[in-house]
C-alpha cells in the first residue's frame, strides 16, 4: 500500500447509467475486462480495503472479491449516497471514493490526497486539475458521517454543496490531467478503449 495511513477505498458504481443507455456502467467491457476491474486494479495498491457501492447486480460485483454495499438513501440519490454508505461500512477512519467509470485514475491518488489532508489539518481532500474540481475523487474522515447524514436528510445531493462548509484541501493533479477522464456514453467508452 502506498499511503502510510489505513484507508478504505470505495468504488462508486451505484448510478443508473442513463447516459449510457441505462446499463450498469461498471460492468461494461473495457480492454478485455470490465470498467470496474480496471479501476480496482489501480486503486487496490493504494488502500487497505475496497468496498463497491452498487445498487444493482450485487452478485456480479461481489464476484470481484470485495464487499458490496448499497445506498442506504433511496431512489438513486447520487454519489453522496454512495459516500454515506461507505462512511457507514468502512473499517478505517479515512475513506477514499473514486467513480467506476474512470479507468485511468492516478496511481498516487491516495498518497497525495492523504498528505494534503494531513498537512492542512483538513476534514477532506479533493482532486483538481487546473480550475476543474473532481469532487468524486474524494478523501474524507469517517467522522463526517453525521454531517453528511443531515445534509442528505435535508434533500441535499451535490457533493460540492455538501463540503462547502467543511475544511477541504484542494489537491492539484495538473501533471496528470487525463487521469480523471470518465466514460459517460458508449461512444466515450469506445474512444477510451482505443486510447483517443
GUFIZA-800229 format. One record per residue: residue number from 1; chain; z, y, x of N, C-alpha, C, O in turn. Coordinates in steps of 0.05 Angstrom, whole numbers. Last residue first. Example, Ala and Ser with C-alpha at 12.3 -4.5 7.8 and 13.67 -1.06 7.14 Angstrom:
BEGIN
seq	mol	nzz	nyy	nxx	cazz	cayy	caxx	czz	cyy	cxx	ozz	oyy	oxx
2	A	142	-45	257	143	-21	273	157	1	258	161	23	268
1	A	156	-114	264	156	-90	246	156	-66	264	169	-66	285
//
This chain:
BEGIN
seq	mol	nzz	nyy	nxx	cazz	cayy	caxx	czz	cyy	cxx	ozz	oyy	oxx
196	A	-549	144	-163	-561	170	-167	-539	191	-173	-545	214	-177
195	A	-537	90	-158	-527	108	-137	-539	136	-139	-539	150	-119
194	A	-547	56	-198	-568	59	-179	-560	77	-155	-574	78	-135
193	A	-500	64	-227	-505	37	-215	-527	38	-194	-526	24	-174
192	A	-508	115	-245	-486	110	-226	-491	83	-212	-485	81	-188
191	A	-549	104	-282	-553	122	-260	-533	118	-238	-540	118	-214
190	A	-523	71	-319	-546	60	-303	-551	78	-279	-558	68	-257
189	A	-484	108	-337	-476	82	-325	-499	71	-308	-494	63	-285
188	A	-515	147	-360	-499	154	-337	-490	129	-322	-488	128	-298
187	A	-536	117	-403	-554	128	-383	-539	136	-357	-549	131	-335
186	A	-490	106	-432	-505	83	-419	-524	94	-398	-528	81	-377
185	A	-440	155	-416	-462	144	-432	-474	121	-418	-470	117	-394
184	A	-399	167	-380	-394	170	-409	-415	158	-427	-410	152	-450
183	A	-368	160	-321	-390	149	-336	-384	150	-366	-367	136	-375
182	A	-351	209	-271	-345	188	-291	-369	182	-307	-389	197	-308
181	A	-334	228	-206	-355	224	-225	-348	203	-245	-338	181	-237
180	A	-299	235	-166	-288	237	-193	-310	235	-214	-305	240	-238
179	A	-324	233	-118	-306	211	-124	-296	212	-153	-286	192	-163
178	A	-354	276	-104	-367	256	-121	-349	234	-129	-356	217	-146
177	A	-322	307	-71	-329	317	-98	-341	296	-116	-338	298	-140
176	A	-285	304	-25	-295	281	-40	-304	288	-68	-294	277	-88
175	A	-266	351	-6	-280	334	13	-292	309	0	-308	295	12
174	A	-237	372	-46	-264	383	-42	-280	367	-22	-304	369	-21
173	A	-190	361	-72	-205	338	-61	-234	348	-57	-253	333	-62
172	A	-127	392	-76	-156	395	-72	-168	370	-60	-157	359	-40
171	A	-80	392	-125	-87	378	-100	-118	379	-97	-132	367	-113
170	A	-27	426	-150	-56	425	-152	-66	414	-125	-62	427	-105
169	A	33	406	-180	19	411	-155	-11	407	-159	-20	386	-169
168	A	68	435	-232	47	416	-225	34	425	-199	26	447	-196
167	A	120	440	-273	113	448	-245	93	427	-235	101	404	-229
166	A	100	453	-341	113	437	-320	105	448	-293	87	464	-291
165	A	71	478	-379	98	489	-373	114	472	-354	138	475	-352
164	A	24	448	-381	22	477	-375	50	488	-368	51	507	-352
163	A	19	396	-395	32	401	-370	33	431	-362	41	438	-340
162	A	-7	400	-446	20	388	-443	33	397	-417	56	405	-417
161	A	-55	423	-434	-37	438	-451	-9	427	-448	11	442	-449
160	A	-79	382	-404	-72	407	-390	-54	425	-407	-38	441	-396
159	A	-84	342	-445	-67	338	-421	-59	365	-409	-35	369	-403
158	A	-80	350	-514	-94	357	-490	-75	356	-466	-53	367	-466
157	A	-49	339	-559	-65	318	-549	-78	324	-522	-87	306	-508
156	A	6	350	-605	-9	357	-581	-25	334	-570	-15	311	-571
155	A	39	338	-647	10	337	-651	-7	345	-627	-31	346	-629
154	A	91	331	-637	83	357	-649	53	359	-654	43	380	-663
153	A	92	283	-611	103	284	-638	95	310	-653	92	310	-677
152	A	72	300	-561	56	283	-578	65	284	-607	49	285	-626
151	A	117	330	-544	91	343	-546	72	327	-564	59	338	-581
150	A	157	291	-543	160	314	-561	133	328	-565	126	336	-587
149	A	136	257	-503	140	247	-530	143	270	-550	131	269	-572
148	A	139	290	-458	113	282	-468	115	272	-497	99	278	-514
147	A	195	293	-452	179	318	-455	152	311	-467	142	325	-485
146	A	208	239	-444	217	253	-468	201	278	-473	195	285	-496
145	A	177	228	-394	172	215	-419	183	230	-443	168	233	-463
144	A	189	248	-344	174	266	-362	170	254	-390	160	267	-408
143	A	210	209	-312	229	224	-328	215	244	-347	229	257	-363
142	A	168	190	-282	174	176	-307	193	191	-325	194	188	-349
141	A	125	240	-256	151	226	-255	157	214	-282	150	225	-303
140	A	55	232	-241	78	245	-253	103	228	-252	101	204	-247
139	A	-11	245	-226	13	231	-216	38	246	-227	41	270	-222
138	A	-76	237	-249	-50	250	-253	-28	232	-241	-27	208	-246
137	A	-133	245	-270	-124	235	-244	-97	249	-238	-95	269	-225
136	A	-139	274	-314	-133	246	-319	-126	232	-293	-114	210	-293
135	A	-153	326	-297	-126	321	-306	-119	292	-312	-95	285	-313
134	A	-182	355	-253	-188	328	-262	-161	317	-273	-148	300	-260
133	A	-208	422	-252	-186	402	-252	-196	375	-262	-215	374	-277
132	A	-250	459	-212	-250	439	-234	-226	421	-232	-223	406	-212
131	A	-262	492	-171	-247	504	-194	-243	484	-217	-235	492	-239
130	A	-259	442	-124	-267	469	-129	-249	481	-151	-225	481	-148
129	A	-227	391	-155	-249	396	-137	-260	424	-144	-268	429	-166
128	A	-161	364	-161	-180	385	-167	-203	383	-147	-199	374	-124
127	A	-109	323	-188	-131	326	-170	-150	349	-180	-154	352	-204
126	A	-40	339	-196	-66	334	-209	-88	340	-188	-86	358	-172
125	A	28	320	-202	6	329	-185	-20	321	-198	-22	299	-210
124	A	94	338	-226	69	323	-227	50	335	-207	54	356	-196
123	A	138	367	-214	141	346	-234	117	327	-234	120	304	-241
122	A	149	383	-143	137	386	-170	144	363	-189	154	342	-180
121	A	160	397	-91	182	392	-109	173	393	-138	188	404	-155
120	A	118	401	-58	121	424	-76	147	421	-93	154	439	-108
119	A	121	354	-30	122	379	-15	128	402	-33	142	421	-25
118	A	115	316	-72	140	318	-56	142	345	-43	163	357	-44
117	A	62	327	-88	84	328	-108	111	331	-93	127	348	-101
116	A	34	318	-41	34	344	-53	57	347	-73	70	368	-73
115	A	42	262	-34	50	281	-14	53	309	-25	72	324	-19
114	A	18	242	-81	47	238	-77	57	258	-56	79	269	-59
113	A	-36	256	-74	-21	267	-97	9	265	-92	24	283	-98
112	A	-46	227	-26	-49	257	-27	-34	269	-50	-21	290	-47
111	A	-36	174	-40	-24	186	-17	-24	216	-19	-4	229	-14
110	A	-70	165	-85	-41	164	-88	-27	178	-65	-8	193	-69
109	A	-123	172	-61	-113	188	-84	-83	189	-85	-71	210	-87
108	A	-153	148	-23	-128	161	-14	-116	178	-36	-100	197	-30
107	A	-198	131	-47	-180	110	-38	-154	122	-26	-136	106	-19
106	A	-221	164	-107	-213	165	-78	-194	143	-71	-175	136	-86
105	A	-268	128	-149	-243	144	-145	-234	143	-116	-238	123	-103
104	A	-314	108	-170	-315	117	-142	-289	133	-135	-289	148	-115
103	A	-313	95	-223	-312	73	-204	-312	82	-175	-311	65	-157
102	A	-287	115	-276	-292	130	-251	-291	110	-228	-271	108	-214
101	A	-270	94	-324	-298	100	-321	-305	116	-296	-325	130	-295
100	A	-217	89	-333	-231	64	-327	-261	69	-321	-275	51	-313
99	A	-178	140	-299	-194	130	-321	-210	105	-313	-215	101	-289
98	A	-110	136	-276	-138	140	-270	-154	129	-294	-145	111	-307
97	A	-43	157	-262	-64	148	-281	-91	154	-270	-96	174	-256
96	A	17	138	-234	-9	149	-228	-29	139	-248	-32	114	-252
95	A	85	151	-233	64	138	-248	38	153	-243	36	177	-247
94	A	148	138	-204	123	153	-203	101	137	-217	98	113	-212
93	A	187	100	-212	192	127	-220	168	145	-220	167	165	-234
92	A	165	35	-239	172	54	-217	174	83	-228	164	89	-249
91	A	149	5	-281	173	-4	-266	182	17	-246	205	16	-238
90	A	126	29	-345	125	28	-315	151	20	-303	173	26	-313
89	A	128	37	-400	128	9	-389	130	7	-359	137	-14	-348
88	A	130	92	-409	149	74	-423	151	47	-409	173	36	-406
87	A	88	111	-382	114	121	-374	136	103	-386	158	101	-375
86	A	48	85	-412	52	78	-384	80	87	-374	93	72	-361
85	A	50	110	-461	56	81	-460	62	73	-431	80	56	-426
84	A	35	162	-442	60	158	-456	69	128	-455	92	122	-449
83	A	-17	152	-424	4	160	-405	32	155	-417	50	146	-403
82	A	-41	141	-473	-40	121	-453	-19	127	-432	-5	109	-423
81	A	-35	191	-497	-22	168	-510	-20	145	-490	-1	130	-489
80	A	-67	221	-464	-38	226	-464	-23	203	-477	-1	197	-469
79	A	-120	204	-476	-107	196	-451	-77	200	-450	-62	185	-437
78	A	-118	190	-549	-128	200	-523	-112	193	-499	-93	177	-501
77	A	-103	167	-596	-94	195	-591	-103	206	-564	-95	228	-557
76	A	-117	124	-635	-132	131	-611	-127	161	-604	-145	177	-605
75	A	-77	115	-676	-103	129	-681	-117	139	-656	-128	161	-657
74	A	-7	122	-655	-30	110	-669	-56	127	-667	-55	150	-659
73	A	27	110	-594	19	131	-614	-6	121	-628	-25	112	-614
72	A	27	70	-560	49	70	-579	44	91	-601	55	89	-623
71	A	-30	35	-535	-17	61	-543	5	55	-563	3	38	-580
70	A	-15	-25	-498	-30	-10	-519	-16	17	-523	8	20	-516
69	A	-22	-55	-435	-5	-40	-454	-22	-24	-473	-41	-11	-465
68	A	-23	-112	-396	-39	-95	-414	-20	-81	-433	-3	-95	-446
67	A	-13	-129	-328	-1	-125	-355	-18	-105	-371	-27	-84	-360
66	A	-66	-165	-296	-47	-144	-297	-37	-140	-326	-50	-148	-345
65	A	-110	-200	-292	-85	-207	-278	-64	-185	-278	-45	-186	-262
64	A	-155	-199	-321	-157	-187	-294	-130	-189	-279	-129	-181	-256
63	A	-142	-218	-370	-154	-237	-352	-158	-225	-324	-162	-240	-305
62	A	-128	-174	-400	-106	-189	-387	-117	-209	-367	-103	-216	-348
61	A	-178	-159	-420	-165	-143	-400	-143	-158	-385	-140	-155	-361
60	A	-184	-199	-458	-204	-197	-436	-192	-180	-413	-197	-186	-390
59	A	-140	-190	-491	-142	-215	-477	-162	-213	-453	-157	-224	-432
58	A	-151	-139	-513	-128	-143	-495	-130	-168	-479	-122	-169	-455
57	A	-191	-113	-544	-198	-133	-524	-176	-139	-504	-181	-142	-480
56	A	-160	-48	-549	-177	-70	-560	-183	-89	-537	-179	-82	-513
55	A	-132	-12	-521	-126	-14	-550	-144	-34	-564	-142	-37	-588
54	A	-101	-8	-458	-124	-15	-474	-115	-20	-503	-93	-30	-508
53	A	-81	4	-395	-77	15	-422	-103	10	-438	-123	21	-432
52	A	-56	-37	-348	-81	-30	-361	-74	-20	-389	-64	-36	-405
51	A	-20	-27	-288	-19	-31	-316	-47	-23	-327	-59	-5	-316
50	A	-1	-50	-225	-22	-39	-241	-17	-46	-270	-11	-69	-276
49	A	44	-31	-172	37	-48	-195	14	-34	-209	10	-10	-207
48	A	41	0	-127	58	-24	-126	54	-42	-150	60	-66	-148
47	A	-21	27	-98	2	27	-116	17	0	-115	8	-19	-103
46	A	-66	23	-67	-52	48	-67	-25	48	-82	-9	66	-80
45	A	-96	-23	-74	-82	-19	-48	-64	6	-48	-48	9	-29
44	A	-116	-13	-129	-94	-33	-123	-81	-29	-96	-56	-31	-94
43	A	-159	22	-134	-132	31	-140	-110	13	-128	-90	22	-119
42	A	-205	-6	-123	-199	18	-107	-170	28	-111	-158	39	-92
41	A	-202	-48	-160	-206	-53	-131	-198	-30	-114	-187	-33	-93
40	A	-200	-20	-209	-177	-35	-199	-179	-40	-169	-159	-38	-155
39	A	-254	-1	-211	-231	18	-210	-206	4	-199	-193	15	-181
38	A	-282	-49	-214	-287	-30	-192	-264	-11	-189	-255	-6	-166
37	A	-261	-69	-262	-257	-83	-237	-262	-66	-213	-247	-67	-193
36	A	-281	-32	-299	-252	-32	-293	-246	-48	-268	-227	-42	-254
35	A	-336	-43	-299	-326	-17	-290	-297	-19	-282	-289	-9	-261
34	A	-348	-109	-274	-344	-90	-296	-334	-64	-284	-324	-63	-261
33	A	-403	-131	-232	-376	-135	-243	-373	-117	-267	-393	-110	-280
32	A	-453	-117	-215	-446	-145	-216	-418	-151	-225	-410	-175	-226
31	A	-453	-60	-225	-456	-72	-198	-444	-100	-197	-428	-106	-179
30	A	-423	-67	-285	-428	-47	-265	-429	-60	-237	-409	-70	-227
29	A	-415	-78	-354	-424	-88	-328	-431	-64	-310	-443	-45	-318
28	A	-357	-55	-389	-386	-54	-385	-393	-63	-357	-379	-56	-337
27	A	-303	-51	-398	-314	-78	-396	-345	-79	-392	-357	-100	-391
26	A	-291	2	-406	-281	-11	-382	-293	-39	-377	-294	-48	-354
25	A	-312	13	-458	-325	23	-434	-316	8	-409	-333	1	-392
24	A	-331	-20	-511	-307	-18	-494	-316	-12	-466	-327	-29	-451
23	A	-374	23	-550	-369	-2	-535	-343	2	-519	-334	25	-515
22	A	-396	67	-577	-372	53	-587	-368	26	-575	-359	7	-589
21	A	-436	90	-548	-444	73	-570	-421	57	-581	-425	35	-592
20	A	-414	123	-512	-428	100	-501	-436	81	-523	-442	58	-518
19	A	-385	159	-539	-409	169	-527	-426	147	-514	-449	151	-506
18	A	-341	126	-555	-361	135	-574	-387	144	-562	-408	139	-572
17	A	-298	97	-533	-324	95	-521	-346	105	-539	-368	94	-538
16	A	-245	98	-550	-265	85	-568	-292	82	-555	-309	66	-565
15	A	-195	84	-498	-212	100	-516	-231	84	-533	-233	59	-530
14	A	-163	59	-460	-156	58	-488	-173	73	-508	-167	74	-531
13	A	-158	54	-407	-182	42	-419	-178	40	-449	-188	22	-462
12	A	-132	77	-350	-134	84	-378	-160	74	-389	-182	84	-383
11	A	-92	43	-307	-120	48	-313	-122	53	-343	-115	36	-359
10	A	-38	63	-268	-46	57	-295	-76	64	-299	-85	86	-293
9	A	11	44	-221	-16	54	-226	-26	45	-253	-22	22	-261
8	A	72	63	-198	59	47	-219	32	60	-224	30	83	-232
7	A	96	65	-132	81	79	-153	70	58	-172	60	37	-164
6	A	141	78	-81	132	59	-101	120	73	-125	132	91	-136
5	A	118	114	-24	135	112	-47	123	92	-67	99	88	-68
4	A	80	116	15	106	106	23	124	101	-2	142	84	0
3	A	14	91	0	35	111	-3	62	99	4	66	75	0
2	A	-16	45	9	-20	68	27	3	88	24	10	101	44
1	A	0	-24	17	0	0	0	0	25	17	14	26	37
//
